[in-house]
């Protein structure tokens, strides 16, 4: 789940320990194992939703399934109640970029581009992931947008290893997105994840001087989540104070994984192919 930057800066942090640097926590082996479990719960729920979605369902139907399954697996929904958010998933359709609120009035239709983002809190740690689902046959532009969004996530993940920097992730994502004719949404970023749903550092999807010059260290856990628009990168937030949409009504797509930094590379903790 992306979060507005001001909420990230406001999130409470645990007391800084020897395993933290500039607010970035390095997870222990025990903590990493717990995060594997919270991430597995998230991956399981998203895989089930991807198989469950059909035209005529509502986003509230998906939200109910996610909450039920998260709780059945011994966790609690990370999003529900977070800064007042009412759902266990964010469900954003077509021109909705992020933070769409599940609703029984929001019917999923053939040809929709559906983003489903969810998190699970298990034994003190969060997992976080997002997928974009093509509902039936979508337009060629929509299919390409979804494909490039997922590819850009993996382009970023490929840069993850101890000794690399956040800018390596951002540059790889930005180059792939723009090279394929789409825009990178700049209003939202990825983030650290662990004891808190949103932790330092911010994980940008584009090069900027505002990006912290953070060197990756083994034991960091990052939620990497590029968001692409087919048109303008600019977004606006609706009156519900959560749902962000494209200003030009263009389509948007997003993918996200919780990723562990290792000495030699990375481990995708929310890998749906493993559940």
C-alpha positions, 0 to 999 in steps of 0.5 A: 500500500502506498501512503501519502508522504506526510503519513509516512513521516508521521508514522511511529517508529520503535526505539532506535537500536544498534540494528537501525541506521537513520531510522532504517531497521535491519531485521534479525534472522528471527524477524525475517522468518516471521516476515516470511510468514506475514508475506506468505499470507499476503501472497496467498490472499492475492493469488486467491483474489486473482483467481476469484475475480469475475465481472459482476462481483463488487470490490466489497466482495473481494474485501470480505474474502481478503479479511476472512482469509487473513484472519483464518491464517492467524493474522490481522488486516494491516490496512483496516483502520490504518489512519482511518482506512475502512477496508482490508484491501485497496481496490482501484479500478481503471483511472483510480491510481491507489487507495480505492475504498472497497464498496458494494456499489463498485461493480467490477466489469469486463475489461476493467483494470483492477488494482488490489493491494493488501497487507497482513500483520502477523506476530508483530510484522507486516507483509505488503503487496499489490497486483493489477488484474485484467478483468477478461479481455482488455484493450491492447493499451491496457494489456501493455500497461499492465505488462510494463508495470509488472516488468518495471517492478522486476527491473527494480527488484533486480537492482536489490543487493547489499551495496547498491543504492535506492537510486539504482532501483529508481533508475531501473524502474523509471527507464523501463517505464518511460522507454515504453511510453508510459509515465511514472506516478510521482505522488506516491512511493514505496517504503520500508516495511516491518514492525510498521506498515510504512517505515523508512526509507522511501523507495522512489520509482524515479530519479530525484534529488529528494531521494535519500542516498541510502545504501542497501544493507542485508536485512533491510525489507522494502516494499517496492511498488511502481505505479504507471499511468498511460497518460499524465503522471499527475493525480488528484485525490477525491472527496473521500480523502483516499482515492487518487485518480489520474487527472486526464482519466487515463488508465493506471497500473501498479505492482508491489512486492515485499523484498528482503535485501541479502548479501548476494541479492534479494528474496521476494517475500510475497512471491505468489508462485510459492504459495 
